[in-house]
Amino acid sequence: MVSVFMVGPLMVFLLIVAPLWLFLHYRSKRNFNDALSHEDYEQLHQLTDKARQLQTRVETLERILDVETPNWRSRYE
């Protein structure tokens, strides 16, 4: 008798609620992963600036090495 009362709600859950739940869950996950937050954009901008600064420093160091030790590139390439 108890199993008869469980079959109806279980069928409703498996046929209607579970697929809808899964669809909405994965749709919200996809939308969440597609968009960057404001903090992510800010951090990306800061990292880009830092990379440019580091690139400038490397270029400066290479110019200094070119003047002081002209053949340094042939040893490291």
DRENDO-1510 file (C-alpha; in Angstrom, 1 decimal, always signed):
<recs>
REC; n; res; u; v; w
REC; 1; MET; +0.0; +0.0; +0.0 .
REC; 2; VAL; +2.8; +2.4; +0.8 .
REC; 3; SER; +4.5; +1.7; -2.5 .
REC; 4; VAL; +1.3; +2.8; -4.4 .
REC; 5; PHE; +1.5; +6.2; -2.7 .
REC; 6; MET; +5.2; +6.6; -3.6 .
REC; 7; VAL; +4.9; +5.7; -7.3 .
REC; 8; GLY; +2.8; +8.8; -8.2 .
REC; 9; PRO; +5.1; +11.5; -6.7 .
REC; 10; LEU; +8.1; +9.6; -7.9 .
REC; 11; MET; +6.9; +9.5; -11.5 .
REC; 12; VAL; +6.0; +13.2; -11.3 .
REC; 13; PHE; +9.5; +14.0; -10.0 .
REC; 14; LEU; +11.3; +11.8; -12.6 .
REC; 15; LEU; +9.2; +13.0; -15.6 .
REC; 16; ILE; +8.7; +16.7; -14.8 .
REC; 17; VAL; +10.8; +18.1; -12.0 .
REC; 18; ALA; +14.1; +16.3; -12.5 .
REC; 19; PRO; +14.5; +17.2; -16.3 .
REC; 20; LEU; +13.4; +20.8; -15.6 .
REC; 21; TRP; +15.8; +21.1; -12.7 .
REC; 22; LEU; +18.7; +19.7; -14.7 .
REC; 23; PHE; +18.0; +22.0; -17.6 .
REC; 24; LEU; +17.8; +25.2; -15.5 .
REC; 25; HIS; +20.9; +24.2; -13.5 .
REC; 26; TYR; +23.1; +23.7; -16.5 .
REC; 27; ARG; +21.7; +26.8; -18.3 .
REC; 28; SER; +22.5; +28.9; -15.3 .
REC; 29; LYS; +26.0; +27.4; -15.1 .
REC; 30; ARG; +26.7; +28.2; -18.7 .
REC; 31; ASN; +25.5; +31.8; -18.3 .
REC; 32; PHE; +27.6; +32.2; -15.2 .
REC; 33; ASN; +30.7; +30.9; -16.9 .
REC; 34; ASP; +30.3; +33.0; -20.1 .
REC; 35; ALA; +30.3; +36.4; -18.4 .
REC; 36; LEU; +33.2; +38.0; -16.5 .
REC; 37; SER; +32.4; +40.0; -13.4 .
REC; 38; HIS; +33.5; +43.6; -12.9 .
REC; 39; GLU; +36.2; +42.3; -10.5 .
REC; 40; ASP; +37.4; +39.9; -13.2 .
REC; 41; TYR; +37.7; +42.7; -15.7 .
REC; 42; GLU; +39.6; +44.8; -13.2 .
REC; 43; GLN; +42.0; +42.1; -12.4 .
REC; 44; LEU; +42.5; +41.3; -16.1 .
REC; 45; HIS; +43.3; +45.0; -16.7 .
REC; 46; GLN; +45.8; +45.0; -13.8 .
REC; 47; LEU; +47.5; +41.9; -15.0 .
REC; 48; THR; +47.7; +43.3; -18.5 .
REC; 49; ASP; +49.4; +46.4; -17.2 .
REC; 50; LYS; +51.8; +44.4; -15.1 .
REC; 51; ALA; +52.7; +42.3; -18.2 .
REC; 52; ARG; +53.4; +45.4; -20.2 .
REC; 53; GLN; +55.6; +46.7; -17.4 .
REC; 54; LEU; +57.5; +43.5; -17.2 .
REC; 55; GLN; +57.9; +43.4; -21.0 .
REC; 56; THR; +59.4; +47.0; -20.8 .
REC; 57; ARG; +61.8; +45.9; -18.1 .
REC; 58; VAL; +63.0; +42.9; -20.1 .
REC; 59; GLU; +63.5; +45.0; -23.2 .
REC; 60; THR; +65.5; +47.5; -21.1 .
REC; 61; LEU; +67.6; +44.7; -19.6 .
REC; 62; GLU; +68.3; +43.3; -23.1 .
REC; 63; ARG; +69.4; +46.7; -24.3 .
REC; 64; ILE; +71.8; +47.0; -21.4 .
REC; 65; LEU; +73.2; +43.5; -22.0 .
REC; 66; ASP; +73.6; +44.3; -25.7 .
REC; 67; VAL; +75.8; +47.3; -24.8 .
REC; 68; GLU; +77.8; +45.6; -22.1 .
REC; 69; THR; +78.1; +42.1; -23.6 .
REC; 70; PRO; +77.4; +42.1; -27.3 .
REC; 71; ASN; +77.5; +38.3; -27.8 .
REC; 72; TRP; +75.2; +37.3; -24.9 .
REC; 73; ARG; +72.4; +36.3; -27.2 .
REC; 74; SER; +74.4; +33.6; -29.0 .
REC; 75; ARG; +75.1; +31.8; -25.7 .
REC; 76; TYR; +71.4; +31.6; -24.7 .
REC; 77; GLU; +69.6; +31.0; -28.0 .
</recs>
